[in-house]
Amino acid sequence: KKIENQTNRQVTYSKRRNGLFKKAHELTVLCDARVSIIMISSTQKLHEYISPSTTTKQVFDQYQKAVAVDLWSSHYEKMQEHLKKLKDVNRNLRREIRQRMGESLNDLGYDQMVNLIEDMDSSLRLIRERKYKVIGNQIETSKKKLRNVEEIHRNLALEFDARQEDPQYGLVENEGGYNSVLGFPNGGPRIIALRLPPNHHPHHHHHPTLHSGGGAS
């Protein structure tokens, strides 16, 4: 009887399926038989075995000849019926497209014309809404870009004003880079302190005493 527990049922199915496929392979090799097995589980999974020397279609074709039946006639009729429906749908869609382009209107009555006008008005409204939404998004994006550019311009203007007041503004980024920016080689001159005598007069030609912070250059 059916195994009620789903897990146990799936495990048993997998084991017995593998056993069947193994026996089919043995029949193929030992007896030179052509074997085809098609299995569909309760979870709608397809498992198939076919002998390496043949194909599933060839097995079906040989079966039809052996038992004198047509396995495909009913399926072919269903496919033909489905194809006819698709052709009808395609024809109706093409006619609707022509009518929306202002063609093939002679076959329409008054009510059909009114419905066509309402459908086109509804379509135009949806198109306009979509268009306005796209334009609105483009405007918002442009505003964001404009604000970004204005911010960059404002920062550049502030930096320009600062450099007008202090020519060295922004030139020195770290200690030791100041002299190289000004063009002094080898680190530039050393700092020198000048000390004048108490009674020194600008017109006197006494030499001031020089004191260097690390030796005069």
Buried (B, 14 or more C-beta within 10 A) or exposed (E): EEEEEEEEBBEEBEEEBEEBBEEBBEBBEEEEEBBBBEBEEEEEEEBEBBBEEBEBEBBEEEEEEEEEEEEEEEEEEEEEEEEEEEEEEEEEEEEEEEBEEEEBEEEEEEEEEEEBEEEEEEEEEEEEEEEEEEEEEEEEEEEEEEEEEEEEEEEEEEEEEEEEEEEEEEEBEEEEEBBBEEEEEEEBEEEEEEEEEEEEEEEEEEEEEEEEEEEEE
